Amino acid sequence: MSPLLWVLAVGIAGALVRWAYGAREERVEGRRGPAVLRALVLFLIVAGLALPNLRGRAPGPPGRVVLLDLSRSMRLPVRVAPNAPSRLDSALVELGRLRPDRVIGFGAEPVPVPLDSVDRVEATAERTRLRPALEAARLGGADSVWVLTDGAWEDRAEATEAARGLGLGVKEIRLAERTPRIGIAGVRAPARARAGDTVRVAVELRAAGVEAEDSVTVDLRVDSALLARARVEPPSAGRGATVELAFVPDDPGEGSVWRRYEVSLAEGADPYGVSDRAAGWVEISESATGAVLVSTVPDWEARFLLPDLDRLVLGGARAFLELGDGRYLELAARPRVVEEGLVERALRGARLLVVQSAPADIPAWLGRALGSHPRTFVLARGSGDVPGLGVRISGPVPGEWYAMPPIPPSPAAALLTDVDLEPLPPVRELYAVEPEGRWRILDARRDRRGEARPLLVAGERGDARWAVSTAAEWWRWALRGGEERRVYDGVLAGVVGWLVEDATSEPVALAGTPRSDRALEWRVRPGTGNLSLRVTDLGGAEVWSDTVAAPGPRIAGPVLPPGRYEVAVVAEGPDGRFEATRPIEIEPDPAELLPLAEAPPADIAAVIQARSPAESRAPRPVWPFALAVVLLCVEWVWRHRIGLR
C-alpha cells in the first residue's frame, strides 16, 4: 500500500468521524473512545482491500521442482565397477547441487518428500511410473521439473505425451551408465508332471544394449543338478524372446515329490546379478498330467486329438481307450493295458478331462468324475443326459450339416476370423444339446440353408467350465489338411485354451505365481468345505493360518517377504478328504529390475501459459473486515453505556 493511499484512508476515516461525532451526536462525556473505534472501522473498510493477507500470498509455482526416482532399480550401482555408488546416492548428490524448493518421489505413485529428510528416503517401489508425478507437479503450479532417474520408466511414451499435453517442461538427468544386459522376464512350467514324461520349461528373456552377434547360455537345474542347457541369440532391445528347455523327471516311487527347478543365465549376462535367475517348484508323481482323454468309441478321433492336447495343455496329455471288463488301452509310444483304477487316479490329477462317448455308455465312476472335475470336454457320440453337467444330448438330427459363417463370438473366434469354411465337408452326425451354455463355437446349417445349429458349445457352472461337441468325427477335418486342418486347429486351440485357463485338478490350489508385492491367493473348487490353510517358514514356525467352513471360489492369504515357505492344506473336497503340503518360493516382481530398451534422456521445453489478471492478483484479505465488524459491535455497546443511541 503506497503512502498516498495510507494518507487518503486516514483522511477519509477522520473526516467521516469528525462529521458524525462532532456535528450529529450529542456532546456527552466519554464520546472520544467510540469515535476512535468508529475511525478504525472506517479505516479498515476503506483500506481493507489493499492490506496484506495474514496467510501471505497464494502459493505460486515453486522455483525448482525435482522428481526423484524411488524404484528398486535405483539401488543398483551407477556403473559396473567396484565400489561404484548407487543410483540413489548419486541422485542425492545431484539433488544437493540443484537446491530444489520441492521434491516429489515417484515409483508406483507420487510421494511428497520433505526437504529436511530427503537424505533418509529409500528406493523400495516395485514400479516406475512417471506420469502421476508429472501431473502432481503441474497441479502444484510447476511449469518445469528436473527428473533424477536411471531412465527405466515403464511408461516413458505415456509420460512424455502427458508432459507435452500439460505444457510441462521436463529435464531428465540420467544416473546410470549404458550397460549391456540380458535378464529373465518369466518362467512357465507345469505345476505337476508325471514321472518319465518330458517337462518343458519356457523361459522369456529381455535384453538391452546387447549387440546382434552376442549370445547367451541358459541353464536348467533341478535340485542343483544341470539337466538342460541352450545357447541362444538374445532378443533385440525392448523385445522378448522365449527359450524352451526340457527335462525328464525320475520316478519318485510311491506317492509324489516336489522338485525345485532353477533357470539361470551364464555369468556376465546381467552384470548386476539381479535378473539372471528364476526358480520354481514342480510336483512329480505317477498320475499327474495336463489332460486325460477317455474314450469308449474305437475310432480315429483320439489319434488326432491326443497330439494337439499334448501341445496345448501344460503338462502334456494321456489317452485311454476302453476295452471292456474294467480294462483300458493306454495310447502311448509303448501302448499298455491298464486297470480302471489307474485311469481314475490319472484323471484326478489332470487339469482337463476329455471324454468321448455316448452318454449312456459312460461308466459310473467316469460320470462322477465329470460332475466333480472343474474342466471337462465331452465329445458326444450318442443321445442322453451327460452325467454331472446338466446337459441333454438328443438326435442325431437328420440331413447333411455344413459349417457356415458368421463365426459366433467365443474364445475361438479370434483363431477363426479369416478361415474359409466353404471347403469343409458336412459332419456325419449332428446332435442337439440343451442348454447350449454360454458360447457357440461354430454353427452349421442343413444343406447350407435354414436354421443354424451349433457344432460345439461351452458353458460355466460356478468356477467350473465345460464344453460339449455336438458333431461326430472331427478327425475327418484334421485328416484332410489345408484349410480343413486349420479350422480343426483353431476350434480346438480356442476351446481347450479357454477350458484350461486358471485350471486346477485339486480342490485347493495356488493361483498365479507367488510374489512379494501381492497377497497369496488360492483357487477353490466348488463343493469344497472345511478348508484349513497353514503357512510355515523353513524352521517350521507358523507364519499365517486360516480356517473357512464354506469357502468361496477364491481365498486370499498374506503378503509374504521373499523366501521359502511351506503350505499345508486340509479340506473336504468333492472326492473326499484332501490333504497336501507343498513348498513355495516368494520372489520380488522381476519387472522392475529387467533391462529396458535404451532411450535418450527426456528434454521437453515448457509451454508457459499467460495468467489472467484475476489469477495474478494477490488474494483479498478477510481479517480487516472481520475486525471491523468486531470493533463496530464494541462501539455500539460503548455508545449505549455513555447515553448515545
C-alpha positions in Angstrom: 0.0 0.0 0.0 1.6 3.3 -1.1 2.0 6.3 1.4 -0.6 8.3 -0.6 -3.2 5.6 -0.1 -2.4 5.4 3.6 -2.9 9.2 3.9 -6.1 9.0 1.9 -7.6 6.2 4.0 -6.7 8.0 7.3 -8.1 11.3 5.9 -11.4 9.8 4.8 -11.9 7.9 8.2 -11.0 11.0 10.2 -13.3 13.3 8.2 -16.3 11.0 8.5 -15.8 10.5 12.2 -15.4 14.2 12.9 -18.6 14.9 11.0 -20.6 12.1 12.7 -19.4 12.7 16.3 -18.9 16.5 16.0 -22.0 17.6 14.1 -24.6 14.8 14.6 -24.1 13.3 18.1 -24.8 14.9 21.4 -21.8 16.3 23.3 -21.6 13.8 26.1 -18.6 12.9 28.3 -16.6 9.9 27.1 -17.5 10.1 23.4 -13.9 10.2 22.3 -13.5 6.4 22.8 -16.3 5.4 20.5 -15.2 8.0 17.9 -11.7 6.3 17.8 -13.3 2.9 17.3 -15.5 4.3 14.5 -12.4 5.8 12.8 -10.7 2.4 13.0 -13.7 0.7 11.5 -13.9 3.2 8.6 -10.1 2.8 8.0 -10.3 -1.0 7.9 -13.2 -0.8 5.4 -11.5 1.7 3.1 -8.1 0.2 3.2 -9.1 -3.5 3.6 -8.7 -4.4 0.0 -5.1 -3.2 0.0 -4.0 -4.6 3.4 -1.8 -7.8 3.3 -3.3 -11.2 3.8 -2.4 -12.8 7.1 -1.6 -16.1 5.3 0.6 -14.3 2.8 0.2 -14.6 -1.0 -1.3 -17.6 -2.6 1.3 -20.3 -3.3 2.8 -19.8 -6.7 4.9 -22.1 -8.8 7.9 -23.5 -6.9 11.2 -22.2 -8.2 12.7 -25.6 -8.6 10.8 -28.9 -8.6 12.6 -32.2 -8.7 11.1 -35.6 -9.3 13.2 -38.3 -7.6 13.0 -41.9 -8.8 12.4 -44.2 -5.7 12.0 -47.5 -7.5 14.1 -50.6 -6.6 16.3 -50.2 -9.6 17.8 -47.1 -8.0 19.6 -49.4 -5.6 21.8 -50.7 -8.4 25.2 -49.1 -8.9 25.6 -46.3 -11.5 28.1 -48.4 -13.4 29.6 -51.9 -13.4 32.7 -51.2 -11.3 33.9 -52.0 -7.8 32.7 -49.6 -5.1 30.5 -47.7 -7.5 27.9 -45.6 -5.7 24.2 -46.5 -6.0 22.0 -44.6 -8.3 20.0 -43.2 -5.4 23.2 -41.9 -3.7 24.2 -40.2 -7.0 20.7 -38.7 -7.2 21.0 -37.2 -3.6 24.3 -35.6 -4.6 22.7 -34.1 -7.7 19.8 -33.0 -5.5 22.1 -31.0 -3.3 23.5 -29.3 -6.4 20.1 -28.4 -7.7 18.9 -27.0 -4.3 15.2 -27.6 -5.1 12.2 -25.9 -3.5 10.1 -29.0 -3.7 10.9 -32.7 -4.1 8.4 -35.4 -5.3 9.3 -39.0 -5.2 7.9 -41.3 -7.8 7.5 -45.1 -8.2 4.1 -46.6 -8.4 2.6 -43.4 -7.1 3.9 -39.9 -6.4 5.1 -39.2 -2.8 6.0 -35.7 -1.3 9.5 -35.8 0.1 10.2 -33.2 2.9 13.4 -31.2 2.2 14.7 -31.8 5.7 14.6 -35.6 5.4 15.4 -36.2 1.7 18.6 -37.9 2.7 16.7 -40.6 4.5 14.5 -41.7 1.6 14.7 -45.4 0.4 14.2 -46.9 -3.0 11.6 -49.5 -2.5 8.9 -49.0 -5.1 8.1 -52.1 -7.3 7.2 -50.0 -10.3 8.5 -46.9 -12.1 5.6 -44.7 -13.4 6.5 -41.0 -14.0 3.2 -39.7 -15.4 1.4 -39.4 -12.0 4.3 -37.4 -10.6 4.3 -35.1 -13.6 0.5 -34.5 -13.1 1.1 -33.9 -9.3 3.9 -31.3 -10.1 1.7 -29.5 -12.6 -1.2 -29.5 -10.2 1.1 -27.8 -7.7 1.8 -25.0 -10.1 5.1 -26.1 -11.6 6.0 -25.1 -15.1 9.0 -27.3 -15.4 10.7 -30.2 -13.5 14.0 -32.0 -13.2 13.8 -35.8 -13.2 16.5 -37.7 -11.3 16.3 -41.3 -12.5 18.1 -44.2 -14.0 15.9 -43.9 -17.1 13.9 -47.2 -16.5 10.4 -45.7 -16.7 7.8 -48.3 -17.7 5.6 -45.5 -19.0 8.1 -43.4 -21.0 5.9 -42.9 -24.0 2.8 -42.2 -21.9 4.7 -39.8 -19.6 6.2 -37.9 -22.5 2.9 -37.4 -24.1 1.3 -36.3 -20.8 4.1 -33.7 -20.2 3.6 -32.1 -23.7 -0.2 -32.1 -23.1 0.3 -30.3 -19.7 2.8 -27.8 -21.2 5.3 -29.0 -18.5 9.0 -28.8 -19.2 10.9 -32.0 -18.3 14.7 -32.2 -18.0 15.8 -35.8 -17.3 19.2 -36.3 -15.5 20.3 -39.9 -16.2 22.1 -41.5 -13.3 23.0 -44.9 -14.8 25.6 -45.6 -17.5 24.6 -47.7 -20.5 25.3 -51.3 -19.7 24.6 -54.4 -22.0 22.2 -56.7 -20.0 20.1 -59.8 -20.6 17.5 -60.8 -18.0 14.9 -63.4 -17.3 11.4 -61.9 -17.5 9.4 -65.0 -16.6 9.4 -68.8 -16.5 6.4 -71.1 -17.4 6.3 -74.7 -16.3 3.6 -77.2 -15.3 2.9 -77.3 -11.5 2.6 -81.1 -11.8 4.3 -83.6 -14.1 4.3 -87.4 -14.5 7.5 -89.3 -13.9 9.0 -90.4 -17.2 7.3 -87.7 -19.2 9.1 -84.7 -20.7 8.6 -81.5 -18.7 9.0 -78.4 -20.9 10.1 -75.1 -19.2 9.6 -71.9 -21.3 12.0 -69.0 -20.4 11.3 -65.5 -21.5 14.3 -63.3 -22.0 14.7 -59.5 -22.2 17.8 -57.6 -23.4 19.1 -54.0 -23.6 22.3 -52.7 -25.2 23.3 -56.1 -26.5 24.9 -56.4 -29.9 23.3 -58.7 -32.5 26.3 -61.1 -32.6 26.1 -61.7 -28.9 24.6 -64.9 -27.4 23.7 -66.2 -24.0 23.7 -69.6 -22.4 20.6 -70.7 -20.5 20.9 -73.4 -17.9 18.1 -75.5 -16.3 18.9 -77.2 -13.0 16.7 -79.4 -10.9 17.7 -79.9 -7.3 21.1 -78.3 -8.2 21.8 -80.9 -11.0 22.3 -79.5 -14.5 19.7 -81.2 -16.8 19.5 -78.9 -19.8 21.4 -76.1 -21.5 20.7 -74.0 -24.5 22.8 -71.3 -26.2 20.6 -68.7 -28.0 20.6 -65.3 -29.5 19.2 -62.6 -27.2 16.2 -60.6 -28.3 16.5 -57.2 -29.8 16.3 -54.2 -27.5 12.9 -53.8 -25.8 11.6 -57.1 -27.1 11.2 -60.6 -25.6 12.3 -64.0 -26.8 11.3 -67.4 -25.5 13.6 -70.3 -25.0 12.3 -73.8 -24.3 14.3 -76.2 -22.1 13.1 -79.7 -21.2 13.9 -82.5 -18.7 12.6 -85.9 -17.9 11.9 -86.3 -14.2 12.9 -89.6 -12.5 10.4 -91.9 -10.9 9.7 -90.8 -7.3 8.4 -94.2 -6.3 5.3 -94.3 -4.2 3.4 -91.0 -3.8 4.8 -87.8 -5.2 7.7 -85.5 -4.6 8.3 -81.8 -5.2 11.4 -80.8 -7.2 12.9 -77.3 -7.3 14.0 -76.1 -10.7 16.2 -73.1 -11.3 16.8 -71.3 -14.6 19.9 -69.2 -14.8 21.9 -67.3 -17.4 25.7 -67.6 -17.9 27.9 -65.3 -15.9 28.0 -61.8 -17.3 24.6 -61.8 -19.0 23.4 -59.5 -16.3 26.5 -57.7 -14.7 24.3 -56.5 -11.8 23.2 -60.1 -11.0 19.6 -59.2 -10.2 17.7 -60.7 -13.2 19.8 -63.6 -14.3 18.0 -66.4 -12.5 14.5 -67.6 -11.5 13.2 -70.6 -9.7 10.0 -72.6 -9.1 8.6 -76.0 -8.0 7.1 -78.9 -9.9 5.4 -81.9 -8.3 6.4 -85.3 -9.8 4.1 -88.2 -9.5 2.9 -91.2 -11.4 -0.6 -89.9 -12.1 0.0 -86.2 -12.7 -0.6 -84.8 -16.3 -2.1 -81.9 -18.1 -5.1 -83.6 -19.9 -6.6 -87.0 -19.9 -8.7 -88.4 -22.7 -11.0 -91.4 -22.0 -12.8 -92.9 -25.0 -15.4 -95.7 -25.2 -15.6 -95.3 -29.0 -12.9 -97.2 -31.2 -12.4 -94.6 -34.0 -9.7 -92.3 -35.2 -10.6 -89.3 -33.0 -8.1 -90.0 -30.2 -5.2 -90.4 -32.7 -5.6 -86.8 -34.0 -6.8 -85.3 -30.7 -4.1 -86.6 -28.4 -1.1 -84.8 -30.1 -3.0 -81.5 -30.1 -3.9 -81.9 -26.4 -0.3 -82.7 -25.6 0.7 -79.5 -27.3 -2.0 -77.2 -26.0 -2.2 -78.3 -22.3 0.7 -77.6 -20.0 1.8 -80.9 -18.6 1.0 -83.0 -21.7 -1.8 -85.5 -22.3 -2.6 -89.1 -21.9 -5.3 -91.1 -23.6 -7.2 -94.3 -22.6 -9.4 -96.5 -24.8 -12.0 -98.7 -23.1 -11.5 -102.4 -23.9 -14.2 -103.8 -21.5 -14.2 -105.6 -18.2 -12.6 -102.6 -16.5 -9.5 -102.6 -18.7 -8.2 -99.8 -20.8 -5.6 -99.4 -23.5 -3.2 -96.5 -22.9 -2.4 -94.9 -26.2 1.3 -94.0 -25.9 4.7 -94.7 -27.6 4.6 -98.0 -25.9 0.9 -98.9 -25.5 -0.1 -100.9 -22.5 -3.3 -102.4 -20.9 -4.1 -100.8 -17.6 -6.8 -101.3 -15.0 -9.7 -98.9 -14.4 -8.2 -97.7 -11.0 -5.1 -96.3 -12.7 -7.2 -94.4 -15.2 -9.3 -93.0 -12.3 -6.2 -91.9 -10.5 -4.8 -90.3 -13.7 -7.9 -88.1 -14.3 -7.9 -86.9 -10.7 -4.5 -85.3 -11.3 -5.4 -83.8 -14.7 -6.2 -80.2 -15.5 -8.6 -81.2 -18.3 -10.8 -84.2 -18.6 -11.9 -85.2 -22.1 -14.5 -87.9 -22.6 -15.5 -89.3 -26.0 -18.6 -91.5 -25.5 -22.4 -91.8 -25.8 -23.9 -90.5 -22.5 -25.4 -94.0 -21.9 -22.1 -95.7 -22.2 -20.2 -93.5 -19.7 -19.2 -95.7 -16.7 -20.5 -94.7 -13.3 -17.0 -93.7 -12.0 -16.4 -91.6 -15.1 -19.8 -89.9 -14.7 -18.9 -88.9 -11.1 -15.6 -87.5 -12.4 -17.5 -85.4 -15.0 -19.7 -83.9 -12.3 -16.8 -83.0 -9.9 -14.0 -82.1 -12.3 -13.5 -78.4 -12.8 -12.6 -78.6 -16.6 -14.4 -81.1 -18.8 -14.7 -81.6 -22.6 -17.3 -84.1 -23.9 -17.3 -85.4 -27.5 -20.9 -86.7 -27.8 -21.3 -89.9 -29.8 -25.0 -90.6 -28.9 -28.0 -89.2 -27.1 -28.8 -89.0 -23.4 -28.1 -86.9 -20.3 -24.4 -86.2 -19.8 -23.7 -87.1 -16.2 -22.7 -84.2 -13.9 -23.1 -81.5 -16.5 -26.9 -80.9 -16.6 -26.7 -81.2 -20.4 -29.0 -83.3 -22.5 -28.0 -84.7 -25.9 -30.6 -85.7 -28.4 -30.6 -86.8 -32.0 -28.8 -87.3 -34.3 -30.6 -84.6 -36.4 -31.2 -85.9 -40.0 -29.6 -84.2 -43.0 -26.1 -83.0 -44.1 -24.9 -80.2 -42.0 -22.2 -77.8 -43.2 -20.2 -75.3 -41.1 -21.2 -71.8 -42.2 -20.3 -68.2 -41.4 -20.6 -65.9 -39.5 -18.3 -67.1 -36.7 -20.1 -66.6 -33.4 -18.4 -64.7 -30.5 -16.4 -67.2 -28.5 -13.0 -68.0 -27.1 -12.1 -69.5 -30.5 -13.4 -66.6 -32.6 -10.0 -64.8 -32.9 -8.5 -68.0 -34.4 -11.2 -68.4 -37.0 -11.8 -64.9 -38.2 -10.2 -65.4 -41.7 -10.7 -69.1 -42.3 -12.6 -70.3 -45.3 -15.4 -72.7 -44.2 -16.5 -73.4 -47.8 -14.2 -76.4 -48.4 -15.3 -78.2 -45.2 -17.2 -81.4 -45.8 -20.5 -82.0 -43.9 -20.4 -83.5 -40.5 -21.5 -87.1 -40.4 -23.7 -86.8 -37.3 -25.1 -83.7 -35.6 -26.8 -83.8 -32.2 -29.0 -81.2 -30.5 -27.9 -80.0 -27.0 -29.9 -78.3 -24.2 -29.0 -75.9 -22.7 -26.5 -74.5 -25.2 -24.4 -72.8 -22.5 -22.5 -69.5 -22.8 -20.7 -70.0 -26.1 -21.5 -71.4 -29.6 -18.1 -72.1 -31.1 -19.1 -72.9 -34.7 -22.5 -73.1 -36.4 -23.8 -75.4 -39.2 -26.8 -75.3 -41.5 -28.6 -78.2 -43.1 -27.7 -78.2 -46.9 -26.2 -74.8 -46.3 -29.6 -73.3 -45.7 -32.1 -72.7 -42.9 -31.7 -72.6 -39.1 -28.1 -72.6 -37.7 -27.2 -75.2 -35.1 -24.0 -75.3 -33.0 -21.3 -77.8 -33.7 -19.7 -77.2 -30.3 -21.0 -75.3 -27.2 -19.3 -74.3 -24.0 -20.5 -73.0 -20.6 -19.8 -72.5 -17.0 -21.2 -73.6 -13.7 -19.7 -71.6 -10.9 -16.0 -71.7 -11.2 -16.1 -74.8 -13.4 -16.1 -74.8 -17.2 -17.3 -77.4 -19.7 -17.6 -77.9 -23.5 -19.7 -80.3 -25.5 -19.2 -81.3 -29.1 -22.5 -81.9 -30.9 -20.7 -83.1 -34.1 -19.1 -86.5 -34.6 -15.8 -87.3 -36.2 -13.9 -84.1 -36.1 -10.8 -86.1 -37.2 -12.0 -86.1 -40.8 -11.2 -82.3 -41.0 -7.8 -82.9 -39.4 -7.1 -85.7 -41.9 -7.6 -83.6 -45.0 -5.0 -81.0 -44.1 -5.1 -77.5 -45.7 -7.9 -75.2 -44.7 -9.9 -78.0 -43.1 -6.9 -78.7 -40.7 -6.7 -75.0 -40.0 -10.3 -74.9 -38.9 -9.8 -78.0 -36.8 -6.7 -76.5 -35.0 -8.4 -73.1 -34.5 -11.5 -74.7 -32.9 -9.5 -77.0 -30.7 -7.0 -74.4 -29.6 -9.7 -71.8 -28.7 -11.8 -74.2 -26.7 -9.0 -76.0 -24.9 -7.2 -72.8 -24.2 -10.4 -71.4 -22.5 -11.1 -74.6 -20.6 -7.6 -74.9 -19.0 -7.3 -71.2 -18.2 -6.6 -71.0 -14.5 -7.4 -74.7 -14.2 -6.5 -77.0 -11.4 -7.5 -80.6 -10.7 -7.0 -80.2 -6.9 -9.8 -79.0 -4.6 -7.5 -76.2 -3.5 -4.5 -74.8 -5.5 -2.3 -71.7 -5.5 -3.4 -69.1 -8.1 -0.7 -67.4 -10.0 3.0 -67.1 -9.3 3.7 -66.1 -5.6 5.3 -62.6 -5.4 6.4 -60.4 -2.5 4.3 -57.5 -3.7 0.9 -59.2 -3.6 -1.1 -61.5 -1.4 -1.1 -65.2 -1.8 -4.3 -66.5 -3.3 -5.9 -70.0 -3.6 -8.5 -71.2 -6.1 -11.1 -73.5 -4.5 -13.2 -76.0 -6.5 -17.0 -76.0 -6.0 -18.1 -78.4 -3.4 -15.0 -77.9 -1.2 -15.6 -77.2 2.5 -14.0 -77.2 6.0 -10.8 -75.7 4.4 -7.8 -75.2 6.6 -4.6 -73.4 5.3 -1.3 -73.0 7.2 1.9 -71.3 6.0 5.2 -72.0 7.8 8.8 -70.9 7.3 11.7 -73.2 6.8 12.1 -73.5 10.5 8.6 -74.8 10.9 7.3 -71.7 12.6 3.8 -70.7 11.7 3.6 -67.5 9.6 -0.1 -67.5 8.8 -3.2 -69.7 9.1 -6.9 -69.6 8.4 -9.9 -71.9 8.6 -13.0 -71.4 6.4 -16.1 -73.7 6.7 -17.7 -72.7 3.4 -15.1 -71.1 1.2 -15.8 -69.2 -2.0 -14.0 -69.7 -5.3 -11.1 -67.6 -4.1 -9.3 -67.4 -0.7 -6.9 -64.5 0.0 -3.8 -65.1 2.1 -1.0 -63.0 3.5 1.6 -60.8 1.7 5.0 -62.6 2.5 8.5 -61.3 2.2 10.9 -63.0 -0.2 12.0 -66.5 1.0 10.9 -70.2 1.0 7.8 -71.4 2.8 5.6 -74.5 3.1 1.8 -74.5 2.7 -0.3 -77.2 4.3 -3.9 -77.6 3.1 -6.7 -79.8 4.6 -10.2 -79.8 3.1 -13.2 -81.9 2.4 -13.2 -82.0 -1.4 -15.7 -83.3 -3.9 -13.8 -86.6 -4.0 -13.4 -86.9 -0.2 -10.9 -85.6 2.3 -7.9 -83.8 0.8 -4.6 -83.2 2.5 -1.5 -81.8 0.8 1.7 -79.9 1.6 3.8 -78.0 -0.9 6.8 -75.7 -0.9 6.5 -72.2 -2.3 9.2 -69.6 -3.2 8.4 -65.9 -2.8 10.3 -63.7 -5.1 10.1 -59.9 -5.8 8.4 -58.9 -9.1 11.2 -59.1 -11.6 9.8 -56.4 -13.9 11.4 -53.5 -12.0 14.9 -54.8 -12.4 14.7 -56.1 -16.0 16.6 -54.5 -18.9 14.6 -51.9 -20.8 15.2 -50.5 -24.3 17.6 -47.6 -24.3 16.1 -44.2 -24.9 17.7 -40.7 -24.9 17.1 -38.6 -21.8 13.9 -36.6 -22.0 14.3 -32.9 -22.7 10.9 -31.2 -23.2 10.5 -27.4 -23.3 7.9 -25.8 -21.1 5.0 -24.1 -22.6 4.4 -21.0 -20.3 0.8 -20.1 -20.2 -0.1 -16.5 -19.6 -2.1 -15.9 -16.4 -5.3 -13.8 -16.4 -5.3 -10.6 -14.2 -7.7 -12.4 -11.8 -5.1 -15.2 -11.3 -2.2 -12.8 -10.9 -3.8 -10.6 -8.2 -3.0 -11.2 -4.6 -5.8 -12.8 -2.6 -8.3 -10.5 -0.9 -7.7 -10.4 2.9 -10.6 -11.2 5.2 -9.2 -10.2 8.5 -9.8 -6.3 8.1 -13.5 -6.8 7.5 -13.9 -9.3 10.4 -12.0 -6.9 12.7 -14.2 -4.0 11.6 -17.4 -6.0 12.5 -16.0 -6.7 16.0 -15.0 -3.1 16.5 -18.4 -1.9 15.3 -20.1 -4.1 17.9 -17.8 -2.7 20.7 -18.6 0.8 19.6 -22.3 0.2 19.7 -22.1 -1.2 23.3 -19.8 1.7 24.4 -22.2 4.3 22.9 -25.1 2.9 24.8 -23.2 2.9 28.0 -22.4 6.6 27.7 -26.0 7.6 26.7 -25.8 7.7 22.9 -28.2 6.0 20.6 
